[in-house]
């Protein structure tokens, strides 16, 4: 697996990471045994950049990843996130906090669940609009000085907030949704990251599975699958987005690859500072995703993909309205 450096931070990671969220939360079905095998295979294939968060499964995902990396910690670049508060006992999300005292307590809890003495990349998962970002990042930088965290990151932050945060402490990476159907970051966010030397980590690079072409009907989603509440998976939006996927699949067939591989190869071709983290809990999908690194796209290929999936082509918002209000702050 190719290596990439996140911006000018010096943090070297695999060109593709592994999003671990779905192993414990949001998507229907949980199989810790298969997830553990997938994690082991990821490292064997050179996918060493593992991404989790304290809110995934209300701590359960960090515990799962923590159990797995015992004995292989030195092979892993470990990223986790804080900021979405939750009640671990009842498994319920409560809100958002960027208070300095919460930053410290959240980090200590993550270290305990992960069973490690330091976190390689520590993100603020969502910006707290009620706490100055300088206070939040100031507390995060204290963790770096204490050796509990190596590098700092942000997620779904707006341009002004990113600049203010960077003035307090260097930001190694910004994690925000980016894919063939979520390209709004190209307007301001991605150029700003490149100006400041911040690496960019796209989450949901396969459109929460939609861009794989495997989801053909709304009914394919289990009753407890959170995507049933996503505007892009509903009604006319679903049908219009299927047309986008069909265009991507047509190009993929010509390139002798899958739609997933084409979508990931497109992201990898957007710049050496781009490190997608497709999530999966199955070994077969992991191997398919890793295969994207072998897909080479010419200028002509990229032009055709641009024509098939221009910016703003996806029908529907990324999240329900309440969640959209927490983005780009």
N, C-alpha and C positions, 0 to 999 in steps of 0.2 A: 504494500500500500504506500502510495506517495505520501510524503510529509509536507505540511505547510506551516508557516509561521503566522500567528495571529497579529496582523498589523506590525507595528514596530516594537511590540512588547518583548519579543524574544521567546514567547511561549510556543514551542513546536508541538504540533498535534498531527494526527492522521488526517488526510485530505477529506475523508468522510468520518463522521462520528456516529455514535449510536444513541438515539433518544430512548430512554428507558421508561418513560411515563406510562405507556400502554401496557407494560408488564404488570402494573398494579392498580391502574385507575382509568376511568373515562371510557374505555372500550370494553365491550362485553367479553366475559371469559377471562379467567386468571389461571395460569399454570406455572407455578414457581419452578417446577422441575425443568420444563421446556425453556423457560426464561434463563435459568442458570446455564443450560447447555448452549443457548444462543449467546450469552455473555462470554463463555469460554471460547466458542468458535470465533467470536469477534476478535478477541485478542490473538488467536491463532492466525487469523487472516490479516492482522496488522491494524485492525480498527481499535485503537487504544484510547480514543477520546470518548469517555462515557458521560452522559448528561442525565442528571436527575434533579429533584427539587424536594424540599421538605414537605410541600403540600401534596405531592403525588401519593395518593393512598393515605394521606395524613400521617406521613412518616414511614409507611410500610415499604415504599419503593427504595428509600435510602437504606433501610434495614436489609432489603434483598440485595442491593448492590454491595453493601458492606460485607455481607456474608460471602459473596462471590469473590471479592478482591482479596480476601485474606490469603496470604501466600503469594499473591501476584501484584501487590500494591505498586511495586517499582515499575511494572509494565504499563500502568494506567495513568492517563491524564484525567483527573477526576473533577468534574464540574457539578456544582449544585447551586440552589437558589433559595433565597428567603424573601419575605415581604408579604406573601399571602398568609394571613394568620388563620389558625384552625384549632379546633379542640380535638386533640389526639384520642381522647377517650371515647368520644361519641362519633368521631370521624366526620366532622362538619366544618366547612370553611366559614370563617367569621368575618373577614374583612382584609384590609391592607394596613401595614404599619412600616414606617421607615424611622421610627424613633430610635435614637442611639442606643438606649438600654435594650430595646428589642433586637437590634442588630446583633448585639453581643450574645444575648440569651439564645437567639435562633442559631447562631454559629455553634455555640457550645452543644446545643441539642443535636445539630447535624453531625458534628464530630463524634458524638456518642453513638448515634444510630449507625453511622458509617464505620465506626470502629477504627478511625484513623487519627493521626495527630496533626494533620494539616489537610486543607482543601486546595487543590491546584488553581481552580478558577471559581470565584464566588460572585454570583450575580445578585443584583437586586431584581427580583422577579417582576414586580410592578411598582411604579413610582407612587409614593404616598403624597397626594396633593396638599396635605395638611402639615407636612414637615419639610422645611427647606432642604433641598438636595445636598447642600453643603454640610448639613449636620449628619445626614445619613452616610454620605461618602466619607466624611471625617471619621465616623465610627468604624466604617469598613477599613479605612487605611490604618487604624489602630491595630486591627487584626493582622494586617500585613506586617507591621513592625514587630508584633509579638510572635510571628512565625506560624500563626494558625491558618493563614491564607497566603498564597503566593501571588495571585493576580486578581484584579477586580474586573467585574463585568456588569452590564446593565441589560435590561430586557424591555422592549416596547417603549423606550423613552423617546421624547420629542427632541428636536434639534437644540432648542435653548437649554433644556435640562442636560443634555449630553455635554454641551460646552461648559456649563457651570460645574458639572461633576468632574470633568477633565481638568479644570483649573485647580481642583482640590487634590486630585491624585490621578495618575495615568490610568486610563481605562483600556484594558487589553482587548475586550471583545464586546460587541453589541449583539444580543440574540433577539431577532425579530422575525416574524413570518415573512418568507420570501419564496416564491415558486412561480411557475408559469401562469398561475391564476391569482397571484398576490404580488404585484410588482410596484406598488406605490412607493416602496423604499427607494426606488431609483430616482425619484424627484429631488429629495433633499437629504434623506438619512444616509444613503450609501455614499454620496459625494462628501458629506461631512465626515463620515468615518475615514474616508481616504485622505481627507485634508489633515485630520488629526493623527492618522496612523493607528486607527482602531480596527481590529479584525472584525469580520462580519460572519455571524453564525446563523444561517437560516434554519428556523424550525418549521415543521410541517412542510418540508420541501416537496412532498408528494400530495399536497392538498388534502391532508388527513385521509389519505388512501384513495381519494377520488381519481387522481391522475394515474393510478395504476391500471384503470380500466376494469377492475374486478367488481366494482359496485355498479350494478346496472338498474336496480330498482330501489326505491326508498325502503321497500319491505325487506331488502337484503340486510338492513341494519337491525340488530337485536333491539328488543324493547328497552333495555337499559343502556344503550349506546348513546353517548352524549351528542353524537352527530345528528341525531334526530331533531335536535333543537337548533342546529346551525342553519341559517337562512339559505346557504348555498346547496343544502341537501333537501330543500323543500319545494314542492309544487313546480311551477314553471321554471324556477331557477334550476332545479335538478335537471329538467329536460334540456334546457339551454346549455348547461354545463356538460351534459353528455355529448353534445355536438362538438365541443372543444376537445374532449377526450378522444373522440373518433378521429379528429384531424391529427392529433398527436400520435395516435396508434398507427395511422397510415404512414407517417414519416418513419416511425420506429420499425415497421415491417421492412421498409426499404433499406434501413440501416442494419437490419438483422439483429435487432435488440428489442427489448420490451419497452412498453410505454414508460414504466418506472425508470428504466435505465436511461432513456432519452431525456426525461425530465431532470434527472440528477446530473447527467453529462452536460446539459445546458447550463445548470447552475455552476458546475465546476469551471465551465468555460467563461463565466462572467468575470473572473479575476482570481489571481493567486491568493488573494486575501479572503476568499469565500470558502467556508468550511461547513457544508450542510450536515445536519444530524437527523437523517431519516430514522424514524422509530419503528421497531418491530419486536415481537416476542417470539418469532419463529425463525428457525435456522434457514429454512428454504428462502424466505424473503430477504434475510440478511445476505445470503450468498448472491441473490439476484441483485441487490443494491450494490454490493461490492463490485459486481461485474460492470457497473456504470463507469468505473475508472478506466476501463479498456475501450470505451466508446469514444472515438475521436470525431469531432464535428468540424467540418470545413466552414469557410465563410459562407459558401452557398447553403450549407445545411442550416447554419444559424439564421440566414435570411429567410429560409423557408419556415423555420420554427417561429420567427418573428411574425411572419404573415399569418400563420395558423393560430398563434396565441399572442396577439398584440396586447400591450398594456391596457388594463381596464376591461378585458374581454369577459372575465368571470361575472356571472349573474348572482347578485346577492351580496350582502355584507359578510365579512369574515366571521363575525360573532353576533349573537343576539345584541340588541340595543344596549342593555345594561352593561355588558362586557365591553362593548365598543367605547364606552365612556372612560374606560381605564387605560386606553391605548394612546400612545403618542403624547403623553403629558410632559 
